[in-house]
Amino acid sequence: MYLDFSIQGDELDRRMGGGLYIGQIVTIQGGSGEGKTLLCLRLAYGMIKHGATVAYVSSQFPIREFISEAESLGYPMFNEILAGQVSFITSVFLLRKSRRATLDELLSLEEVKAKQVLIIDSMHSGMFKDFDVVDYFAKLRKFSEGRIVITTLNPSDIDPSSMSKIRELSTTIINLTSKELAGERRHGIDLMKYPMALKSFQQAIPFRIEPGRGLIVEISSVS
C-alpha cells in the first residue's frame, strides 16, 4: 500500500515515483540549510491532503513557529492540527520534567501510535535521553511496520560507522545537496536508496525554494 503525496501543480510525486509505500523508514540526510525540513513539510502536506494522518516531531520549532513556517512555504497545516489529523510534538515534550524523553516514551504516545506517518525532524543526540543512534534506528525500523517513518539528520553530526549502520537499517535514503551556481543557491534531491517505487522515478531531482510556493521542482529530463 502506498500513500499519495501529490498536490496540484507540483511534479515532486511524479518525479519520486508516485507515492511512498507503507512499512518503510525514510532517512533524509543533508547539511544545514539544504532543505530537510522543507522536504518533510512538503511530503507531510501532500499526504494529509490525501487523508493520511501524521505525527510530526520537531527539534527546531515551537508550535506557533512551525505553523508560521509551514504557512509561509505554502503548506498550511493549522486546521489539520486543530482537527487532530496532524499531531505536532515539540521539544517541550522531549524536555519535560527537566529531562529528555526516551524514544520509547515518544513511540508509546497514543497520538503517535495512531498515526500513519511519523516524522522526526531531526534525529540527534540533543533530542532524547541515552541517545544511541543505531539502537534508535533499529527501534524505528520495527515501529515502521504498518506505518511510514521519516527521519532527518545531518551526517556530519554522526560518526561514519554509525552512519553506515543507519544506511543499512533505512529502507529509503534521500540525500539533499546544495551549491552556489551563478550567484544562486541550487538544491538537489538524490534518491540514493529507493526501492519499491510505485512507478519510474528520477534519481536526481533539482529544485528551488520559493516563499509561498515551497519546494519547486526544476525542469529537467525525467529518467
N, C-alpha and C positions, 0 to 999 in steps of 0.2 A: 504494500500500500504506500502511496506517495502523497505528500502534502503539496498542494499547488501554492506558489508564491507569486504568481503573475499579477501585474497591475496594468491598467490601461496605459498605452503609450510608452511602455518600458520593455526593452528587449532582454533584460537580465535573465529571466526564467528560461527563455528560448536558448540563449547562449549557454546556459548552465544545464541544458538537457530536459527542461520542462517540469521539474519537481524534485523534492527531497524525500527519500524513502524512509519510512519509519523503522526504527531499530538500529540507528547509526549514531555514532559520536563524531561530530564535525569539529575539527580544530582549525580555527582561523588564526594564522600566525603572521606577525608583521611588526615593524618598528613603530615608534611613536609617530602619530600623525599620518599613518599610511591607510587609515580607513577601517580599522577593525570594528569600532562602534557603529560607524556608518553602515557597514555591510550587515551587522546584526540587526540594526533598526530596519533596514530595507527588507531583509528576509522575514523578520517578525511582522512587519506591516503587511506584507503580501500574504502571509499565512493567515493572519487574523481576518483579513478581508475575505478569505475563503472559508471562514468559520472555525479555524483552529484556535485552540486555547494555549496561552503562552505564560510561562513564569520567567521573568527577566530579573536577573540578579546583577546589580551594578556596584562596582567598587569605586566608581567615579562620580556619579551624580546622586544628590538627594532627589526626592520625587518631583519637586517643583522644577528643578533644573532639567531633569530628564524629560518631563512633559514639554518644557520650553524648547529643548534641543530637538526633540522629535518633531514638534510643530514647525520649527524653523527650517527643517530639512524637507518638509512636505510629507511627513509620516506621522500624522497626529494619532494619538492613542488615548486621549483623555477619557472619551466616552467608554472605550473598552475597559479601561482601568476601573472606572466607576461601576461598570456592569459586572466586573469580575472575570471577564474573558481574558484579561491580562492581569497577572499578579506581579506587582513591582516590589522587589525586595532590595533594600539599600544596606549600606554599611552600618546603619543604625541597628539593624537586626544582628549583623555579624559581630558588632562590638557591644552588644547589650550586656548589662550586668558587669561592666568593666572588664570583660574578657571577650576574646574572639570565639565564635562558634566553631564547631567541627562540621565537616562536610556531612557527616551522618545526621546531625541535627537539621541541617538545611534540607536534606533529601527526605527527612521524615515529616516535614511540614505538609499538611493536607493540601494547602494551596499550591504546593509544588508537585506532589504526587498525582493530583487530579488533572494536571495539565498535559497536553500532548507534546509540548515543546518546552525544554528547559534551556535557557541561555545564561551562561556565566561570563560576564564581561567586566574584568578579566580574571584569569586564574593566576594568582601569585601568592607569595608567602604571607603578605600582609592581610589576606582575607580570612584565613582560617587558622584555628589552633592546631598545633602539632602537624604543620603542613608537610606532607611528603607527596611531591607531585606525581610520582609513579604510582603510589598506593591510591591516590585520589583518582587518577585516570582509570585505574583498574575498577574502582567502585563506580565511576561514571559509565564505564563500558557496560557493567552489569545493569545499571539503572536505565540505560538506553533501550533495554528490551521493551518493545511496545511504545517507545517514545523516540523523539529526536532530541539529542543533547548537543548543544553548540557551545564551545568554549573559545575564548580568545586568549592569546598570550604573546609576549614578546620573547623570541628565542634568546635574546641577549641576557634575559633575566634568569635563564635556566642553564645548568651545566650540560655539556654536549652528550654525556652518557644518558642523562635523564631525557633530553630531547629525542634521542634515538629510541628510547622506550616509549615515549609519548607517540611518536610517529608510528610505532608498531601497534599500539593499542587503539589509535584513532582509525576509525573506518574511512574517514574522508579528511584530507588535508588541503586547505586552501591557503596559499601564500600571497600576501599583499606586498606590493612594491611601489616605490615612487622615486622619481628623479626629476631634476631640473632640466628642461629642454627648451631652448629658445626663450628663456625668461619665464617659462610656465612650469608649474608642477604637474607632471604626468603620472597617473596612477595606473596600476595594473592588478588584475586578479589572475593568479596562476593556479589552475586546478591540478595540483601535484599528484594527489592520490584521490581518484574519483570513480569508484566502481559503481556498478548498478545504476547508471544514469538511465532515465526513462527513455530518452531519445538521444540522438547525436548531440555532442556538445563541443564548444570551442575551448580549448585548453587555456589559451592566453586571451584575456578579455580586458582591453584598455577602457578606462573610464575617467570621468572628471566629476567634480563636486560642484553643484550649483545651489545657492540658497533658495529655499522654497521648492526645489525640484529634486534635491538629494543626489543620489548616485545616477549619473547619466552615462550609459554605455556609448563608447565612441564607435564611429563607423569603421568597420574593418571586415575583411573576408571571414566567413564562418566556415570552419572545418566540417 
